[in-house]
Amino acid sequence: MCNYGVCNNRNHNHSCNDSNKHGHHVSCCGVGHNHKHSDSGKMILRIIITLVLLVFYVIFKPESYVEPGFANIVKFFEFLLCYLIVAGDIAANAFKNLVNRQLLDENFLMTIAAFGAFCIGEYPEGIMVMVLYQTGELFHSYAVKQSRKSIADLMKIKPEYANVLRDGKILKVHPDEVKPGEIIIIKPGEKVPLDGIVTEGFGSIDSSNLTGESIPKEISLNDEILSGYINLNSVLRVKVLKEFRDSAVSKILNMVENAAGNKAKTEKFITKFARIYTPFVVFSAILLAILPPVLFGSSFLIWFERALTFLVISCPCALVISIPLGFFAGIGAASRSGILIKGSNYLEAFSNAKTFVFDKTGTLTEGCFKVSGIISASEFFDKSEILKLAAYAENYSTHPVAKSIKDAYGKDIDTSKIKDLKEFPGKGISANVFDKNIIAGNESIMKMFNILVTNPENSSGTIVHIASNGEYLGCIVISDSIKQNAKDVISKLKQTGAGTIMLTGDTKAAALGVQKELGLDEVYFNLLPNEKVDKVEKMLSEQKQGEILVFTGDGINDAPVLTRADIGISMGKLGSDAAIEASDIVITDDNLLKIYTALKISKKTIRIVKQNIVLALGIKALFLIFGAFGFVTMWGAVFADVGVSFIAILNSLRMLYAKRV
């Protein structure tokens, strides 16, 4: 029931290859055991048969019907049969461990405790110790199964096949066999096998496997579709963008598979504690059995029985099982809400988050620039004409700001009217449009051409100034809208006492506008990616010991900061590949409130783990003292071991009922 230290992996059937922060492999113990008696139905039957025989022996006493000289022998073999039925596997494992020089595990302790009970003639007690122990194992197996269920369900999203169109025929192949650029057919009810772009068809898809959102989403021509989604109601043709190993579902499955092994500090402490604790209590039990009879002439049989009771009480099952189980249940609860936490160490650290740093574009804002206003320098300059000239001047630019101007214009552009185009990197563009010398860009380019500009007051967007033949016409304001729930999550995080900071490469005006709308504590603007890292480095150096800095971002340029922060969170419908790889927590959709949900889950998990530590150590210490002086029988020892484990396991399982966002 407990592991007493290092996991030797001989009873595990899951992969224990794991990666620590950003790629280095570590070994894991995982959460539960794959016991050889894992068939719970057979174990229940064995327990029932043992209890029936035990009641029969106690009531009818078959040994009383034989010759008195053979009564004790018959009684011994009666109860030995019970023992072999309910605990033969434990004795066999103890023997194997003895051969392998691995003594100090639960099999050894439980076997020697039962052996001691038989030695002193307490057969029913010895049998009930094993019955209760095996019952505890059943509860443990059920608890682990339930805690794994949320994450195991996620594994079902792995697609088994893809319908690929080749030479005019539809072939059913493994997703690994499909190459980027090929066309796949996705029928209603099928899982999307690979990431791609819809080239034909429209309908609804269920994205809850990846995002945790139950509301179906509409999808149509040129929309991106991710592996793991489920096509609900129409036939879709999709052009594959990535190989299966690089698809969204593969990345998520890898993260889930690797999550359990990244041990939290609390788990590592318990592992080290068990290595020291177990030899200590075994040595103490030996002294308890030997010293009082030698020093005070007491009955060896009495102190031998007390030593056996002491050993049973000492088994640290509640700690060794319930603590990793609590973390695993926390990770499972988070995954049900579309929050992927890459290890219990990150879950534990996140509970101490005191500073939340955010990227702006694509994280706190939508990252979709739109024209929010056109300001004319004079009543004689028509706003629609200003927009038209700007759209023509920006026609060949691929910059998001230029695209937003062209989208706002919304008409076909006659490229024959555009001549002498010149681009000034970081400043703007000049071009001959309709035989007019048009200049479009920021204030710097206007100064280059000695054109005086008027900046609009209280504008939080990006400003594009427009001039024609050296005359200032006005400006266009480009804004990036605030994401839904951004204000709520900042408010909730601040209520916990955490600081909220934004880092952005955008202008001062844009940064201050977002700060004012969201109520952020601090903002830093005009930052390059390396300057964002420098800012985070400075914040880390100034924070108190034990405090955690969390950075949330979504783009490739955020990867260095995500890596450097104590905890990195990637956002934005799976974000960029680089951001996902660099982050420790992945929010699989755009719901910023899930950052707060993850914080609540982490705090609740740590609270439950601490409760289990206090409960287990407190009761163990009390019962060990009472057991050493004979105030606790073998039944009390069983409660101190199995009973406390039951309570701790049930307490850990409360995490499984954390509400989804």
VMD Tcl script that draws the C-alpha trace (Angstrom):
set ca {
  {0.00 0.00 0.00}
  {2.94 2.29 0.52}
  {6.19 2.51 -1.36}
  {8.72 3.34 1.33}
  {10.97 5.43 -0.81}
  {12.42 4.82 -4.24}
  {10.17 3.44 -6.94}
  {11.89 0.54 -8.65}
  {9.27 0.53 -11.41}
  {8.85 -3.24 -11.35}
  {5.13 -2.90 -10.63}
  {4.43 -0.04 -13.03}
  {2.93 -0.41 -16.43}
  {3.08 3.20 -17.50}
  {5.85 5.19 -19.06}
  {8.05 6.91 -16.57}
  {10.06 8.91 -19.07}
  {9.45 12.47 -18.17}
  {10.91 15.84 -18.78}
  {11.62 18.54 -16.30}
  {11.43 22.21 -17.13}
  {12.15 22.50 -20.82}
  {13.34 19.14 -21.89}
  {15.66 17.35 -19.50}
  {14.55 13.81 -18.73}
  {13.96 12.71 -15.19}
  {12.65 9.49 -13.68}
  {9.36 9.34 -11.90}
  {7.57 7.24 -9.40}
  {4.16 8.21 -10.65}
  {1.13 8.03 -8.45}
  {-0.15 4.52 -8.04}
  {0.87 0.92 -8.29}
  {-0.20 -1.63 -10.81}
  {-0.55 -4.43 -8.29}
  {-0.52 -8.05 -9.38}
  {-3.88 -8.40 -7.70}
  {-5.21 -5.46 -9.70}
  {-8.29 -7.45 -10.69}
  {-10.58 -5.92 -8.11}
  {-13.33 -8.51 -8.69}
  {-11.05 -11.39 -7.76}
  {-9.75 -9.52 -4.73}
  {-13.27 -8.81 -3.48}
  {-14.08 -12.52 -3.86}
  {-10.93 -13.47 -1.93}
  {-11.84 -11.08 0.89}
  {-15.41 -12.41 1.08}
  {-14.25 -16.05 1.17}
  {-11.73 -15.21 3.90}
  {-14.34 -13.43 6.02}
  {-16.83 -16.30 5.64}
  {-14.19 -18.84 6.70}
  {-13.06 -16.62 9.57}
  {-16.61 -16.30 10.93}
  {-17.13 -20.07 10.50}
  {-13.93 -20.88 12.41}
  {-14.69 -18.45 15.25}
  {-18.29 -19.62 15.71}
  {-18.07 -23.38 15.11}
  {-14.45 -24.00 16.18}
  {-13.71 -27.08 13.96}
  {-10.55 -27.82 15.96}
  {-12.67 -28.75 18.95}
  {-13.85 -31.91 17.13}
  {-10.40 -33.50 16.90}
  {-8.11 -35.06 19.46}
  {-6.92 -32.44 21.96}
  {-3.31 -33.07 21.00}
  {-4.04 -32.07 17.39}
  {-6.39 -29.14 18.12}
  {-3.73 -26.43 17.97}
  {-2.27 -27.85 14.76}
  {-5.71 -27.94 13.09}
  {-6.44 -24.40 14.30}
  {-3.14 -23.18 12.87}
  {-3.82 -24.66 9.44}
  {-7.42 -23.36 9.45}
  {-6.23 -19.79 9.79}
  {-3.21 -20.38 7.57}
  {-5.67 -21.24 4.77}
  {-7.42 -17.91 5.37}
  {-4.10 -16.13 5.27}
  {-3.04 -17.74 1.99}
  {-6.38 -16.88 0.37}
  {-6.35 -13.22 1.30}
  {-2.63 -12.43 1.47}
  {-0.65 -15.13 -0.31}
  {0.48 -12.60 -2.92}
  {1.80 -10.28 -0.22}
  {3.88 -13.05 1.33}
  {5.18 -14.01 -2.14}
  {6.17 -10.40 -2.87}
  {7.88 -10.13 0.51}
  {9.90 -13.27 -0.27}
  {10.89 -11.96 -3.72}
  {11.96 -8.66 -2.18}
  {13.95 -10.55 0.43}
  {15.80 -12.40 -2.35}
  {16.41 -9.05 -4.11}
  {17.58 -7.45 -0.84}
  {14.68 -5.03 -0.81}
  {13.32 -5.54 2.67}
  {11.81 -2.31 3.82}
  {8.58 -2.14 1.91}
  {4.93 -2.62 2.86}
  {4.94 -6.30 1.91}
  {7.73 -6.97 4.41}
  {6.05 -5.04 7.23}
  {2.60 -6.54 6.74}
  {3.97 -10.08 6.41}
  {6.10 -9.83 9.54}
  {3.17 -8.31 11.46}
  {0.90 -11.21 10.46}
  {3.69 -13.70 11.25}
  {4.08 -12.18 14.68}
  {0.34 -12.42 15.33}
  {0.46 -16.11 14.40}
  {3.48 -16.63 16.68}
  {1.60 -15.34 19.71}
  {-1.58 -17.26 18.78}
  {-3.63 -14.20 17.72}
  {-4.81 -15.84 14.52}
  {-8.03 -13.82 13.93}
  {-6.18 -10.56 14.48}
  {-3.44 -11.59 12.05}
  {-6.02 -12.47 9.40}
  {-8.03 -9.25 9.91}
  {-4.87 -7.18 9.57}
  {-4.46 -8.62 6.07}
  {-8.18 -8.34 5.23}
  {-8.20 -4.67 6.14}
  {-4.90 -4.12 4.36}
  {-6.23 -5.67 1.13}
  {-9.44 -3.66 1.51}
  {-7.26 -0.57 1.77}
  {-5.51 -1.63 -1.43}
  {-8.87 -1.83 -3.17}
  {-9.75 1.69 -2.06}
  {-6.34 2.88 -3.15}
  {-6.70 1.29 -6.60}
  {-10.15 2.83 -6.98}
  {-8.83 6.24 -5.90}
  {-5.96 6.13 -8.38}
  {-8.34 4.98 -11.13}
  {-10.70 7.86 -10.43}
  {-7.90 10.42 -10.25}
  {-6.49 9.19 -13.55}
  {-9.88 9.23 -15.26}
  {-9.91 12.92 -16.18}
  {-6.51 12.65 -17.81}
  {-7.16 9.18 -19.24}
  {-10.29 10.52 -20.94}
  {-8.12 13.05 -22.69}
  {-6.13 10.22 -24.26}
  {-9.27 9.22 -26.15}
  {-8.87 12.24 -28.39}
  {-6.02 10.53 -30.22}
  {-7.26 9.89 -33.78}
  {-6.90 6.34 -35.06}
  {-7.06 7.04 -38.78}
  {-7.26 9.69 -41.49}
  {-9.24 9.64 -44.77}
  {-6.66 10.94 -47.25}
  {-7.51 11.81 -50.87}
  {-4.96 10.28 -53.26}
  {-5.35 9.85 -57.03}
  {-9.06 10.57 -56.77}
  {-9.60 7.84 -54.16}
  {-10.22 8.10 -50.42}
  {-7.82 5.88 -48.47}
  {-8.05 5.17 -44.73}
  {-4.50 5.41 -43.33}
  {-2.79 6.06 -40.01}
  {-2.36 9.81 -39.37}
  {1.43 9.28 -39.32}
  {1.30 8.43 -43.03}
  {-0.25 11.74 -44.12}
  {2.12 14.48 -45.31}
  {1.67 18.27 -45.18}
  {-0.11 19.55 -48.29}
  {-2.30 16.48 -48.72}
  {-6.10 16.71 -48.61}
  {-8.02 14.74 -45.98}
  {-11.77 14.13 -45.76}
  {-13.44 14.42 -42.35}
  {-16.92 12.95 -42.09}
  {-19.59 13.84 -39.51}
  {-18.81 12.28 -36.13}
  {-15.13 11.71 -36.92}
  {-12.16 13.09 -35.03}
  {-9.98 15.58 -36.84}
  {-6.72 13.63 -37.31}
  {-4.29 16.45 -38.26}
  {-3.99 20.23 -38.13}
  {-5.03 21.96 -41.32}
  {-7.05 24.56 -43.23}
  {-10.61 23.94 -44.42}
  {-10.65 24.02 -48.24}
  {-14.25 22.88 -48.74}
  {-17.34 22.63 -46.55}
  {-18.70 24.33 -43.46}
  {-20.40 23.23 -40.26}
  {-19.85 22.81 -36.53}
  {-17.01 21.25 -34.59}
  {-16.72 20.13 -30.97}
  {-13.49 21.52 -29.51}
  {-14.13 20.49 -25.88}
  {-11.41 17.79 -25.94}
  {-8.75 20.47 -26.38}
  {-10.30 23.61 -24.93}
  {-12.72 22.37 -22.27}
  {-15.46 24.45 -23.91}
  {-18.69 22.51 -24.50}
  {-20.31 24.96 -26.96}
  {-19.80 23.87 -30.61}
  {-17.93 26.26 -32.89}
  {-18.81 27.15 -36.47}
  {-16.12 26.50 -39.06}
  {-16.00 27.39 -42.75}
  {-13.71 27.95 -45.73}
  {-10.09 28.93 -44.87}
  {-10.62 28.41 -41.13}
  {-7.93 26.58 -39.20}
  {-8.95 23.24 -37.71}
  {-6.93 21.33 -35.10}
  {-6.43 17.63 -34.52}
  {-8.50 16.38 -31.61}
  {-11.60 18.36 -32.61}
  {-14.71 16.37 -33.56}
  {-16.61 17.14 -36.76}
  {-20.30 17.28 -35.86}
  {-22.52 17.67 -38.89}
  {-20.94 18.00 -42.35}
  {-18.23 16.68 -44.64}
  {-15.07 18.79 -44.57}
  {-12.08 18.84 -46.88}
  {-8.94 19.93 -45.10}
  {-5.46 20.72 -46.38}
  {-2.95 19.28 -43.91}
  {-0.46 21.82 -42.49}
  {1.65 19.68 -40.14}
  {2.80 16.12 -39.70}
  {0.99 14.17 -37.00}
  {3.91 14.36 -34.55}
  {3.74 18.18 -34.72}
  {-0.06 18.39 -34.47}
  {-1.96 19.92 -31.58}
  {-3.26 16.59 -30.30}
  {0.22 15.01 -30.26}
  {1.67 17.92 -28.28}
  {-1.16 17.73 -25.74}
  {-0.90 13.96 -25.34}
  {2.86 14.24 -24.80}
  {2.33 16.89 -22.14}
  {-0.34 14.82 -20.37}
  {1.78 11.65 -20.48}
  {4.75 13.49 -19.00}
  {2.86 15.52 -16.40}
  {2.77 13.02 -13.52}
  {6.52 12.58 -13.23}
  {7.58 16.15 -12.56}
  {7.55 15.83 -8.80}
  {6.65 18.69 -6.51}
  {8.96 19.63 -3.64}
  {6.45 18.13 -1.21}
  {6.56 14.79 -3.02}
  {10.37 14.80 -3.06}
  {10.37 15.56 0.65}
  {8.11 12.58 1.36}
  {10.33 10.28 -0.73}
  {13.43 11.36 1.21}
  {11.49 11.22 4.47}
  {10.41 7.61 3.79}
  {14.00 6.50 3.10}
  {15.11 7.73 6.53}
  {11.88 7.04 8.40}
  {11.49 3.36 7.49}
  {14.89 2.06 8.71}
  {14.46 4.19 11.82}
  {11.13 2.64 12.83}
  {12.30 -0.91 12.02}
  {15.39 -0.41 14.20}
  {13.21 1.14 16.93}
  {10.86 -1.87 16.83}
  {13.82 -4.24 17.25}
  {15.03 -2.26 20.28}
  {11.49 -2.21 21.67}
  {11.34 -6.01 21.49}
  {14.79 -6.61 23.01}
  {15.71 -3.84 25.50}
  {12.82 -4.01 28.05}
  {13.13 -7.80 28.56}
  {16.94 -7.53 28.83}
  {17.04 -4.44 31.06}
  {13.94 -4.95 33.22}
  {13.26 -8.68 32.96}
  {9.87 -8.11 31.36}
  {8.09 -10.75 29.31}
  {9.69 -11.05 25.90}
  {6.34 -12.17 24.40}
  {4.60 -8.96 25.52}
  {7.27 -6.66 24.12}
  {7.57 -8.71 20.94}
  {3.84 -8.20 20.35}
  {4.20 -4.47 21.06}
  {7.09 -4.26 18.60}
  {4.96 -5.89 15.91}
  {2.14 -3.45 16.65}
  {4.68 -0.63 16.48}
  {5.76 -1.80 12.99}
  {2.21 -1.89 11.65}
  {1.47 1.59 13.02}
  {4.68 2.97 11.50}
  {3.76 2.19 7.87}
  {3.64 5.67 6.21}
  {1.05 4.66 3.60}
  {-1.12 7.72 4.08}
  {1.78 10.02 3.21}
  {3.37 8.03 0.41}
  {0.06 7.40 -1.36}
  {-2.15 10.40 -0.68}
  {0.34 13.17 -1.40}
  {1.19 12.26 -5.01}
  {-2.44 11.22 -5.44}
  {-3.52 14.71 -4.35}
  {-1.24 16.35 -6.92}
  {-2.36 13.96 -9.63}
  {-6.01 14.67 -8.85}
  {-5.25 18.40 -9.06}
  {-3.69 17.98 -12.51}
  {-6.74 15.94 -13.56}
  {-9.16 18.59 -12.30}
  {-7.25 21.25 -14.24}
  {-7.26 19.20 -17.46}
  {-11.05 18.93 -17.31}
  {-11.19 22.72 -17.53}
  {-8.84 22.90 -20.51}
  {-5.77 23.69 -18.38}
  {-2.74 21.48 -19.01}
  {-0.19 21.54 -16.18}
  {3.06 19.83 -17.12}
  {3.92 18.52 -13.66}
  {3.04 18.62 -9.98}
  {6.10 20.77 -9.31}
  {4.51 23.54 -11.41}
  {1.14 22.99 -9.72}
  {2.79 23.44 -6.31}
  {4.83 26.48 -7.35}
  {1.80 28.16 -8.94}
  {0.04 28.21 -5.56}
  {2.67 30.72 -4.39}
  {2.24 33.09 -7.36}
  {2.62 36.70 -6.22}
  {3.37 38.50 -9.50}
  {1.48 38.00 -12.76}
  {3.17 39.44 -15.85}
  {1.30 39.56 -19.16}
  {2.16 40.10 -22.77}
  {-0.30 42.50 -24.44}
  {-1.03 41.60 -28.05}
  {-2.77 38.23 -28.38}
  {-2.84 37.71 -24.61}
  {-4.71 40.59 -22.99}
  {-5.89 41.86 -26.38}
  {-7.31 40.05 -29.39}
  {-4.30 40.78 -31.61}
  {-6.69 41.86 -34.38}
  {-6.10 45.48 -35.37}
  {-9.09 47.50 -36.57}
  {-9.58 51.10 -37.60}
  {-11.29 52.71 -34.62}
  {-11.25 56.31 -35.81}
  {-10.32 58.75 -38.58}
  {-9.38 62.26 -37.52}
  {-9.24 65.03 -40.12}
  {-6.84 67.94 -39.66}
  {-9.37 70.27 -41.28}
  {-13.05 70.27 -42.07}
  {-12.06 70.59 -45.73}
  {-10.41 67.15 -45.75}
  {-12.89 64.30 -46.27}
  {-12.34 61.31 -43.91}
  {-13.25 58.76 -46.58}
  {-10.64 60.31 -48.89}
  {-8.00 60.11 -46.13}
  {-8.79 56.41 -45.67}
  {-8.67 55.80 -49.44}
  {-5.27 57.44 -49.87}
  {-3.89 55.52 -46.88}
  {-5.22 52.22 -48.23}
  {-3.57 52.80 -51.63}
  {-0.26 53.82 -50.03}
  {-0.28 50.73 -47.75}
  {-1.48 48.32 -50.47}
  {1.75 46.33 -50.80}
  {2.53 46.21 -47.06}
  {1.91 42.98 -45.12}
  {2.01 44.70 -41.74}
  {-1.11 44.08 -39.55}
  {-1.69 47.85 -39.33}
  {-1.65 48.16 -43.15}
  {-4.02 45.20 -43.42}
  {-6.48 46.82 -41.00}
  {-6.51 50.00 -43.11}
  {-7.17 48.03 -46.31}
  {-9.91 46.03 -44.55}
  {-11.55 49.25 -43.37}
  {-11.45 50.66 -46.92}
  {-13.03 47.47 -48.20}
  {-12.87 48.28 -51.95}
  {-10.79 47.04 -54.86}
  {-7.52 48.92 -55.31}
  {-6.39 49.96 -58.78}
  {-2.67 49.27 -58.52}
  {-1.98 51.25 -61.71}
  {-2.59 54.38 -59.63}
  {0.33 53.52 -57.30}
  {3.85 54.57 -58.33}
  {7.27 55.31 -56.82}
  {6.66 53.29 -53.66}
  {9.32 53.69 -50.97}
  {9.36 52.01 -47.57}
  {11.08 53.47 -44.51}
  {11.49 50.58 -42.01}
  {10.00 51.36 -38.61}
  {8.60 54.66 -39.85}
  {6.22 54.38 -42.79}
  {5.73 54.59 -46.57}
  {5.78 57.20 -49.31}
  {4.13 56.68 -52.72}
  {2.71 58.49 -55.67}
  {-1.04 57.88 -55.53}
  {-3.37 59.49 -58.07}
  {-0.44 61.75 -59.00}
  {-0.16 62.94 -55.39}
  {2.88 62.43 -53.15}
  {1.34 60.53 -50.24}
  {3.20 59.88 -46.97}
  {1.73 57.45 -44.41}
  {3.30 56.38 -41.14}
  {4.23 57.42 -37.63}
  {5.42 60.78 -36.34}
  {9.05 59.99 -37.23}
  {8.44 59.86 -40.98}
  {6.52 63.12 -40.82}
  {9.49 64.79 -39.16}
  {11.74 63.45 -41.93}
  {9.65 65.39 -44.44}
  {9.22 68.44 -42.17}
  {5.48 67.97 -41.83}
  {3.84 69.16 -38.63}
  {1.33 66.72 -37.13}
  {-1.40 66.87 -34.55}
  {-1.65 63.87 -32.21}
  {-5.19 63.07 -31.03}
  {-5.81 63.38 -27.29}
  {-6.57 60.34 -25.12}
  {-5.95 57.87 -27.95}
  {-4.81 54.42 -26.82}
  {-4.33 53.03 -30.31}
  {-1.63 53.09 -32.97}
  {-1.60 56.35 -34.96}
  {-0.99 56.44 -38.74}
  {-0.48 60.00 -39.99}
  {-1.36 60.91 -43.60}
  {0.07 63.77 -45.68}
  {-0.48 64.73 -49.34}
  {1.99 66.89 -51.29}
  {3.55 68.05 -48.04}
  {0.23 69.01 -46.46}
  {-0.95 67.21 -43.31}
  {-4.41 65.67 -43.88}
  {-5.02 63.93 -40.56}
  {-4.56 60.50 -38.99}
  {-6.09 57.08 -38.68}
  {-6.37 55.40 -35.24}
  {-5.77 51.62 -35.18}
  {-6.87 49.81 -32.03}
  {-6.55 46.27 -30.70}
  {-9.65 45.27 -28.72}
  {-9.37 43.96 -25.16}
  {-10.08 40.25 -24.76}
  {-13.23 39.06 -23.08}
  {-12.67 38.31 -19.37}
  {-9.34 40.23 -19.34}
  {-10.68 42.81 -16.90}
  {-12.28 40.14 -14.70}
  {-9.12 38.04 -14.39}
  {-6.97 41.08 -13.53}
  {-9.49 42.07 -10.86}
  {-9.63 38.56 -9.37}
  {-5.83 38.19 -9.33}
  {-5.46 41.54 -7.58}
  {-7.98 40.42 -4.95}
  {-5.57 37.61 -4.02}
  {-2.92 40.24 -3.29}
  {-0.91 39.52 -6.43}
  {0.70 42.22 -8.56}
  {-0.31 42.57 -12.22}
  {2.17 43.86 -14.81}
  {2.11 44.15 -18.62}
  {5.09 44.05 -20.97}
  {4.58 45.16 -24.57}
  {6.47 46.26 -27.64}
  {3.64 48.68 -28.42}
  {3.67 52.43 -27.91}
  {3.32 54.26 -24.62}
  {-0.14 55.52 -25.54}
  {-1.40 52.04 -26.40}
  {0.10 50.54 -23.24}
  {-1.33 53.21 -20.94}
  {-4.73 52.83 -22.58}
  {-4.79 49.09 -21.79}
  {-3.52 49.76 -18.26}
  {-6.32 52.25 -17.63}
  {-9.02 49.92 -18.98}
  {-7.86 46.80 -17.12}
  {-6.53 48.36 -13.92}
  {-3.02 46.90 -14.22}
  {-0.50 47.85 -11.53}
  {2.39 48.55 -13.92}
  {3.10 48.60 -17.66}
  {6.35 48.67 -19.66}
  {6.24 49.60 -23.35}
  {8.39 49.80 -26.52}
  {10.15 46.58 -25.44}
  {11.99 44.17 -27.72}
  {11.92 40.42 -26.78}
  {15.34 40.60 -25.10}
  {14.23 43.69 -23.17}
  {11.21 41.78 -21.87}
  {13.60 39.13 -20.54}
  {15.67 41.86 -18.87}
  {12.56 43.25 -17.17}
  {11.57 39.81 -15.90}
  {15.13 39.19 -14.67}
  {14.96 42.40 -12.67}
  {11.57 41.48 -11.19}
  {12.86 38.05 -10.22}
  {15.85 39.58 -8.44}
  {13.58 41.89 -6.45}
  {10.97 39.35 -5.28}
  {11.08 37.72 -1.87}
  {12.17 34.13 -1.35}
  {9.33 31.69 -1.96}
  {7.38 34.10 -4.16}
  {6.63 33.01 -7.71}
  {6.57 35.15 -10.85}
  {4.17 34.02 -13.59}
  {4.41 35.19 -17.19}
  {1.58 34.69 -19.68}
  {2.16 35.00 -23.43}
  {1.19 33.46 -26.74}
  {3.70 34.28 -29.46}
  {7.08 33.08 -30.64}
  {8.65 36.25 -29.27}
  {7.31 35.33 -25.80}
  {9.21 32.01 -25.64}
  {12.37 33.47 -23.98}
  {10.32 35.14 -21.25}
  {8.14 32.05 -20.73}
  {11.31 30.04 -20.20}
  {12.87 32.52 -17.78}
  {9.81 33.09 -15.57}
  {9.21 30.84 -12.55}
  {5.99 29.68 -14.23}
  {5.22 30.24 -17.92}
  {1.63 30.12 -19.20}
  {0.91 29.99 -22.93}
  {-2.38 31.36 -24.22}
  {-4.36 31.75 -27.40}
  {-6.03 28.65 -28.85}
  {-2.85 26.64 -28.27}
  {-0.66 29.66 -29.11}
  {2.52 29.28 -31.11}
  {4.49 26.03 -31.03}
  {7.42 27.81 -29.41}
  {5.23 29.26 -26.65}
  {3.70 25.86 -25.87}
  {7.10 24.17 -25.69}
  {8.52 26.89 -23.42}
  {5.55 27.13 -21.05}
  {4.79 25.10 -17.94}
  {1.01 25.54 -18.09}
  {-1.07 25.65 -21.28}
  {-4.50 27.29 -21.44}
  {-6.00 25.59 -24.47}
  {-8.35 28.41 -25.41}
  {-8.62 32.17 -25.03}
  {-10.43 32.13 -21.69}
  {-8.18 34.26 -19.49}
  {-10.28 33.42 -16.43}
  {-8.75 29.94 -16.50}
  {-5.55 31.48 -15.13}
  {-7.52 32.28 -11.99}
  {-9.14 28.82 -12.09}
  {-5.68 27.21 -12.26}
  {-4.61 29.33 -9.28}
  {-7.63 28.17 -7.25}
  {-6.99 24.52 -8.17}
  {-3.32 24.78 -7.18}
  {-4.13 26.42 -3.83}
  {-6.81 23.82 -3.05}
  {-4.44 20.99 -3.98}
  {-1.69 22.29 -1.67}
  {-4.24 22.81 1.11}
  {-5.37 19.17 0.81}
  {-1.78 17.88 0.68}
  {-0.87 19.82 3.84}
  {-3.99 18.49 5.59}
  {-2.90 14.95 4.75}
  {0.63 15.55 6.08}
  {-0.63 16.95 9.40}
  {-3.27 14.21 9.74}
  {-0.91 11.34 8.97}
  {2.07 12.50 11.01}
  {-0.09 13.56 13.97}
  {-2.00 10.29 14.27}
  {1.10 8.20 13.56}
  {3.09 9.93 16.30}
  {0.27 9.52 18.82}
  {-0.32 5.85 18.04}
  {3.41 5.03 17.99}
  {3.79 6.34 21.53}
  {0.68 4.50 22.74}
  {1.72 1.33 20.88}
  {5.18 1.31 22.46}
  {3.62 1.26 25.94}
  {0.97 -1.31 25.13}
  {-2.07 0.98 25.03}
  {-2.83 0.15 21.37}
  {-3.64 -3.36 20.15}
  {-3.15 -4.77 16.67}
  {-6.63 -3.44 15.80}
  {-5.55 0.07 16.70}
  {-2.42 -0.42 14.64}
  {-4.54 -1.37 11.64}
  {-6.59 1.82 12.05}
  {-3.46 3.92 12.33}
  {-2.23 2.41 9.05}
  {-5.21 1.57 6.87}
  {-7.72 3.92 8.49}
  {-5.55 7.01 8.18}
  {-4.78 6.04 4.59}
  {-8.52 5.81 3.84}
  {-9.13 9.27 5.24}
  {-6.16 10.80 3.42}
  {-7.12 9.18 0.09}
  {-10.73 10.36 0.36}
  {-9.49 13.84 1.20}
  {-7.24 13.82 -1.88}
  {-10.12 12.73 -4.10}
  {-12.01 15.93 -3.29}
  {-9.89 17.52 -6.03}
  {-11.71 15.40 -8.61}
  {-14.88 17.37 -7.97}
  {-13.39 20.78 -8.68}
  {-15.82 22.68 -10.91}
  {-15.05 23.29 -14.54}
  {-14.93 26.84 -15.84}
}
mol new
graphics top color blue
foreach p $ca { graphics top sphere $p radius 0.5 }
foreach p [lrange $ca 0 end-1] q [lrange $ca 1 end] { graphics top cylinder $p $q radius 0.2 }
display resetview
